Every structure is written in structure tokens, then in C-alpha cells.
Amino acid sequence: MDDGQTKGRLPLNVGNMVIRRIGSADYQDLLEYLSDPNVARFQFSPPYSADQVAALVESQGAVRVGDPGVALVLVAELKRRVIGDCQLTIHSLDDRQAEIGFRFNPQFTGRGLATQAVSAVLGFAFGRLGMHRVVSCTDVRNERSWRLMERVGMRREAHFQHDSYTKDEWVDDYVYAMLDHEWQQR
């Protein structure tokens, strides 16, 4: 497996999956799961519209690997079908701080594919981009998400109560993190 650390470039080959930059041919696969209310359930925004998916695909063409302050969206492709994505946002180049997020098509959950993809993107962040710390936040009710973070070796650092107000309710969040030396020791 190329976890982003050994070769240090995209795409990443992870078992039968390829982790790569988003492209225009991915529109239909992305629309399938990003417009799903179950996928958006714990997100800050409602399900994506067709126009929002098109805008996401188009905007990624201008994002360069390592650009601070903007999410780099990497898709997980299995047998020529996009099954999910990971977003990697560098918050500070000087401090080597980044954030990871992820969304996957429910048709492909329960097989360890999301765990493999998130692990590969963490390897890319630490190995290729030289990050020191990567964080991730999730709604505390999203048990699948925080369990995945624990499986890849991230540790829970915080439980923020009423951290955000979204979809007409206050939401508690868990914050997970991993440091570069923790990645190396796994």
C-alpha cells in the first residue's frame, strides 16, 4: 500500500482503491451520495444540489496540493467508481497544522474502505505535506465517524458542548487529533 509516505505523490494506491484528485468525470458518483440526506445528516449543510456538486468539482481545479486555507478534495475510487471523498485542509503552513474530513457512499460502508482511505490521506498529510498535527471534528452522535477516527489511531482530545448551531439545534462535537510522531509509531 502506498500510504502517501513512501512515494509522496498522488494518486495513492490503497488495496483495490485509488485515492486521487477530483475530476469532472466524478460528477455523477459524487451527486449520488452528496445529495443523500443520510450522508448529510451530521454535516453542517443540507444535502448537495446538482449545482453544488458541479461547483465543487469545478472549484477543485484551482486548488493546488498544499494550498493553505482551502480544502483539497481527494476521491476514493473503487473499480472506476467514486465511493467517497476525504477533504484535507491545511490551516497553517508555519505550524504544520491540518484538518481532515470524509464522506462515503452508504452503499460501500462496513467493508473497511473508509478506514483505508482516511488512513492513506493521513499518511499523505504527514509524509508528503510534512504536517505535524492533523485534527478532525464530528457530531458526537455520528458514532461511525468517531469510531473510524479511533481505528486509524487518532485520539479524542475534546468534547465541546453546544459547539455549533445547525439545522435548528445545538450540536456537541468531538475533536480528534494525531501528531506526526504518533503516525510514525502506529
C-alpha positions, 0 to 999 in steps of 0.5 A: 500500500502506498500510504502517501509516505513512501512515494509522496505523490498522488494518486495513492494506491490503497488495496483495490482503491485509488485515492486521487484528485477530483475530476469532472468525470466524478460528477455523477458518483459524487451527486449520488451520495452528496445529495443523500440526506443520510450522508448529510445528516451530521454535516453542517449543510443540507444535502448537495444540489446538482449545482453544488456538486458541479461547483465543487468539482469545478472549484477543485481545479484551482486548488493546488496540493498544499494550498493553505486555507482551502480544502483539497478534495481527494476521491476514493475510487473503487473499480472506476467508481467514486465511493467517497471523498476525504477533504484535507485542509491545511490551516497553517503552513508555519505550524504544520497544522491540518484538518481532515474530513470524509464522506462515503457512499452508504452503499460501500460502508462496513467493508473497511474502505473508509478506514483505508482511505482516511488512513492513506490521506493521513499518511499523505498529510504527514509524509508528503505535506510534512504536517505535524498535527492533523485534527478532525471534528464530528457530531458526537452522535455520528458514532461511525465517524468517531469510531473510524477516527479511533481505528486509524489511531487518532485520539479524542482530545475534546468534547465541546458542548453546544459547539455549533448551531445547525439545522435548528439545534445545538450540536456537541462535537468531538475533536480528534487529533494525531501528531506526526510522531504518533503516525510514525509509531502506529 
